[in-house]
Amino acid sequence: MYKIFFVCGETSGDMHAAHLVNELYKIISPNQLIIKAIGGNYLKASGVELFFNCKHLASMGLTEVIKNLSLYLGLERELLFELISFNPDILVFVDFPGFNLRLLKKVKQQFPNTKTVYYLPPQVWAWNEGRTKILAKYCDLVLCGLPFEEEFHRKRGVNAFYVGNPILSELENFDRETIRQELGITTKNTLIGLFPGSRESEIHYMLSVLLNASERLFKAYPNYKFMIAQAPTISNLEEKINGFTKKNNLLTKFKILPPGNNHKLLYASDFLWLTSGTVTLEAALYETPMILGYKGNQINYFLYLLLKKINMIGLPNIILGEKVVPELIQNEATPENYYQITKECLEVHGHLELMKKSLKKVKEKLTTNNASKEAALRISKLF
């Protein structure tokens, strides 16, 4: 009997891990495999026993981590105690570096015979490169999702392999016109998709910016429609939007799509306003033009400036090596900037087509490998 424990901290990681588990079941009979996890609904649906639901963990930045420090430390203690009795053959960490890198070190020190795998490692090539030393010392196998990561890590002593990006196989095949009809979008409408974030801290800083920008755009173009994606980790988004629009006397009508419709909105929109994260790569692979934005706590932003290694944060831009997608970070993330850039992109002839052409190159940069299948094969060889 083989035993694996997964550690995920966010919805995207939970989804990627679930696909990986399904591929493992194709290699190793479910009767010969026991899997437990810190995860969410995707892993649970795959038949994995949840030790803790990761929906309670999502946070970003030093200040948010400090607020939840007792939760993280308590969970860490409980997990280490659980691992004594469960005694997994392999422990798989998925993204979520703030928690996972600390845990990785402790696991390898206390359970030296447990194989450790990091699936979709932290973006140390962008900032905080020192974390690479932890991967090199404590990780038996690192499975990368971006083509340049393998070489980067290997040069620094990490046993890394590029397996492909799981998002490619998670894309859905839609008929754009059918979706737009479902959403009530006519040929006279321009659809702007708003993605304010999947963490409470992101909603706190980004929502008001996007709503104010929508109001400016709506006043200039009454035929524009605005739809907002809701992450499953955010439960009171509608209440926050209604409270803000009422308080600020906004005329714009916002339609909030229930969780699970993100990919439809990414594909059907004419233009997107995205909070930085995995969603920017998803949008690029659907070839939908966008603005990438991020605004947060000033202390976190200052630390980011101290540790950053490159001058871009958007995955499409990083993969292509050039800023093809506008980035509005911190003080630049203003309603006026969103309004002006969106207006220029939609009004200037050829601007959208040029961005779409550039985004098409993103998919060409990624291998067509099934990342979940490749990762499952490499992990199965560790038994």
C-alpha positions, 0 to 999 in steps of 0.5 A: 500500500502506497501513501501520499499526502498533498499540501495545497493552500489555494483553490488553483493548487487544489484543482491542479492537485486533483488532476494530478491525483486522477492521473496517479489513479491511472498508474497505481490502482486506487486500491493500492493508494491512500491519499490525504491532503490539506486541500479543497473541494476538487481534491475531495471530489477526487476521493481524497480524505481532507485533513484540513480545508484550504479555503481557510488559508488563502492570504498574501503578503507579510501583514496578512500572514501575521494576522493568521499566524496562530492558524498557520502555526497551529495547523503546522503542529497538527500536520506534523503530528498527523504525519507521524501516524500516517507515515506517507511515502511521499509528501507533495507540496503544491504552490503556496510557498509561504506555508509550504517552504517552511513545512518542507524544511521541517518535514525533511528534518523530522521524516528524512525517509519521506520523499518530498515533491514540490509541484509548481514551485514558488516563482523565486526567479521573480523575487526572493531567490534565496528560497531556491536553497530550501528547494535544493536542500530539502526537496527530492523532486521539483516539477515546474510549470513554466519552460524556463524554470527547469534550467533556472533551478538546475543551475542552483542545484535543484532536481527540477524538471519541466512537466508542462503547465496544468492550465493548458489541459484545464482550458475548456472548449467554448462557443463564444457566441453561445456564452455571450447569448447566455450572458445576455450580451448582444452585438451592440455590447462590449463586455468587460470582465472584472476579476477583483481577486480570490483573497479578502486582501485583494478584494479590499484593495482592488474592488473599489478601483475596478468599480470606479473605473467601470463607472467612468467607462459606463458614463462614456459608453452606455452600451458597455456591460460589466460582469464580475467573477466570484472566487469560491473563497469570497462569500460576500462579494455581492454584499460588498459591491452593492454597498459600494455602489449605493454609497458612491451613487454608481449608475453602473449595473454589475452582474456577478457570476457565481463561482465556477464561471470564471473560464466562461467570462475569460473567454467571452469578454472583449476585455479583462481587468485582472488581479495578478495571479494564475488567472492572467495566464488563463486569460492569455491562453484564451487570447483575451486582451487584458489589463493586469493590476495589483494593489495591496498593503504598502509594507508588502509592496515595499518588501516586494520592491526590495526582493524583486528580481525582474520588472514584470509581474504578469505571467504572459509578460514574463513568459514572452519576455516583454510587456505586451499586457499593461501592468498597473501596480500599487499607485498606478492602479487607479480608476483613471488609468484603467479607464484611459488604457481600456479606452485606448485599447478598444478605440485605437484601430489594431490595438486589440488585434496586436495584443491578441497576436502577442498572447497567442505566442504564450501558448506556443511557448508552453509544451503540449505535454499533459502536465498532470500526466507527466507529473504523475509519472515522475512521482510514481517512480519515487515509490 
